[in-house]
Amino acid sequence: MQFRDLHRQYEAMKAEMDEAMLRVAASGAYIMGPQVAELEQQLAAYVGMKHCISCANGTDALWLALRALGLKAGDAVFVPDFTFFSTAEAPAILDLVPVFVDVDDKSFNMDVNDLERKWQQACNNGLRPTAVIAVDLFGRPADYDAITDFCRQKSLPLIEDGAQGFGGSIRGKHACSFGDIGTTSFFPAKPLGCYGDGGALFTNDDRYADLLRSLRVHGKGTDKYDNVRLGLNSRLDTLQAAILQVKLRHFDDELKAVNRVAAKYSQLLAGKVQTPVVPEGYTSSWAQYTIQTPNRDDLQARLKAAGVPSMVYYPHTMSRQSAFVYLNQAPCPVADRLSRSVLSLPMHPYMTDEEIETVASLI
Ligand SMILES: *Cc1c(COP(=O)(O)O)cnc(C)c1O
């Protein structure tokens, strides 16, 4: 059994995919070919934002978003303590100060009460709060009603790290549209993945969009050899754009399929372990199906012995990462507890009922 069976996905769309890839190979337009701009339009329409700016990966997307906001070295940026490393790495590499916020143990996402506490603490410590990065962990959108209210009240721009959230929604509004800038990743195992690295940013703001288009190509001005600021080489390859165009056509069917898998897991596992919670009005894109259990390590060993892969996302919180020791921040208790109890099970749109039952029966 595969944790995320990308081979089955390829088989399901092989004819279309081969044709799209070969067309790029024959065209010779490997960088910024027509598929890139087409895909950006399709993604912007899907998400419901005016602009989509594609880029090389989800980590660059975060870096680019922070640069577009014009934040200054030493400024505080609030990030969840329980997330993939990039969320905190992007501000840190720009000499911003990531401030780790605890999460809610039902949603796995940023706890707005702790955000308020950490904001106050940062002010007391003489830091200047300048932005919030909320993460849609495991595919479930964060609590944007509360987070957006808080950001408005404090005049803080909001970045939505939708690397795992693409395809999720709250009352019909799509992930990557909740912040001033939304970011995502097309790493192969993400809900919408390409065949390598890729990423994108979303915004309604024309000024941010112009800046992002400049920053992703070495800070270009009106032409490519007129550089008006420092940027990155962070374009999405034409080949990856063509692959994503094919996958986007199947994406809503895949979302239905992962939601069916999640519902079956939750039905079979109810009362045995803590199953993930998706509240009324929310839709998850199920980047991960993550249970919580005090006997995590035993369970993982038992699954492994039976040939069932499982993963611990994430065994280390941000405040406990060696790379962030220099920040000297107190650990977050809920994030700590999750890092010891979470286990992600095989999850993808092509799982059979039999596979779901096999996993569930071992648990
Ligand atoms: C995967 C991921 C990223 C980084 O995306 P890459 O494309 O791998 O650089 C950022 N944030 C979160 C929450 C992620 O899961």
The ligand as an ORCA input file, in Angstrom:
! r2SCAN-3c Opt
* xyz 0 1
  C       4.920     21.901      1.746
  C       4.708     23.105      2.554
  C       5.391     24.306      2.307
  C       6.522     24.418      1.325
  O       6.251     24.046      0.034
  P       7.455     23.564     -0.932
  O       6.812     23.593     -2.273
  O       7.847     22.199     -0.498
  O       8.552     24.545     -0.808
  C       5.067     25.412      3.071
  N       4.140     25.351      4.039
  C       3.465     24.214      4.318
  C       2.452     24.224      5.392
  C       3.737     23.044      3.601
  O       3.095     21.919      3.892
*
